[in-house]
Amino acid sequence: YDPGMTVGLRCAVLDEEYRPAANASVRFDIRSRSGSGGRPQALPSAEVSPGVFTADFTPESGGAWDLSCKAASADGRAIGESTSVIVVDPLGSERKDPRVHNELLRRLADRSGGKVLSPDQDWLSTLSRGRETGYEVVGRQVERLWDNALLMVVATLLLSGEWLLRRRWGGL
């Protein structure tokens, strides 16, 4: 997220049968990891449908923000809590100005011994030019992974052991 961008928060509260919890209330708290004091700030929330609550948060500065959503029943008993982290990162220069900077690319290519290629250039043939065209085979080695008796024994023991444990403990 970018500073000044509104972040929509959503929290669904469900009961033991995974249905929307009746008469639940939710409290959204947000705290900046880089802020002074580290005190959480309560956000106003609204129930948009049964068991679904939303809130909006507009960070003014970059950094990481800890978000918590605490749900309680009508009698004040805690139902559950969920936490998350929101990262607010201002746009970097490469995202603010995505144009091609040919002069910078030329300087970089000169310093590193590279080449600047344009999109309309036949760059595949340009890249392959100057490379060796043939390779000499100096040896051949064949590794037979599955023709290994030790591998067969280990795999059989693992599968048999897993089967025996399932039989013993009732199909866990």
Residue pairs with C-beta under 8 A, 6 or more apart in sequence:
1 7
1 59
1 86
1 87
1 88
1 89
2 88
2 89
2 90
2 91
3 59
3 60
3 61
3 62
3 88
3 90
4 58
4 59
4 60
5 58
5 59
5 88
6 56
6 57
6 58
7 56
7 57
7 58
7 59
7 86
8 54
8 56
9 28
9 43
9 45
9 54
9 55
9 56
9 57
9 67
9 69
10 52
10 53
10 54
11 26
11 28
11 45
11 52
11 53
11 54
11 69
11 71
11 82
12 20
12 51
12 52
12 53
13 20
13 21
13 24
13 26
13 51
13 52
13 53
13 71
13 79
13 80
14 20
14 21
14 51
15 21
15 22
15 79
19 51
20 49
20 50
20 51
20 52
21 51
21 71
21 73
21 79
22 50
22 51
22 74
23 73
23 74
24 51
24 71
24 72
24 73
24 74
24 79
25 71
25 72
25 73
25 74
26 45
26 47
26 53
26 69
26 70
26 71
26 72
27 42
27 45
27 69
27 70
27 72
28 42
28 43
28 45
28 53
28 55
28 57
28 67
28 68
28 69
29 40
29 41
29 42
29 43
29 67
29 68
29 70
30 40
30 41
30 43
30 57
30 65
30 66
30 67
30 68
30 86
31 38
31 39
31 40
31 41
31 65
31 66
32 38
32 61
32 63
32 64
32 65
32 66
33 63
33 64
33 65
33 66
34 61
34 63
34 64
35 63
40 66
40 68
43 55
43 56
43 57
44 55
45 53
45 54
45 55
46 53
46 54
46 55
47 53
48 54
53 69
57 65
57 67
57 86
59 65
59 86
59 88
61 88
62 88
62 89
62 90
63 87
63 88
64 85
64 86
64 87
64 88
65 85
65 86
65 87
65 88
66 83
66 84
66 85
67 83
67 84
67 85
67 86
68 81
68 82
68 83
69 81
69 82
69 83
70 78
70 80
70 81
71 78
71 79
71 80
71 81
72 78
72 79
73 79
102 116
105 116
106 116
108 114
109 115
109 116
115 126
117 123
117 126
117 127
145 151
165 172
166 172
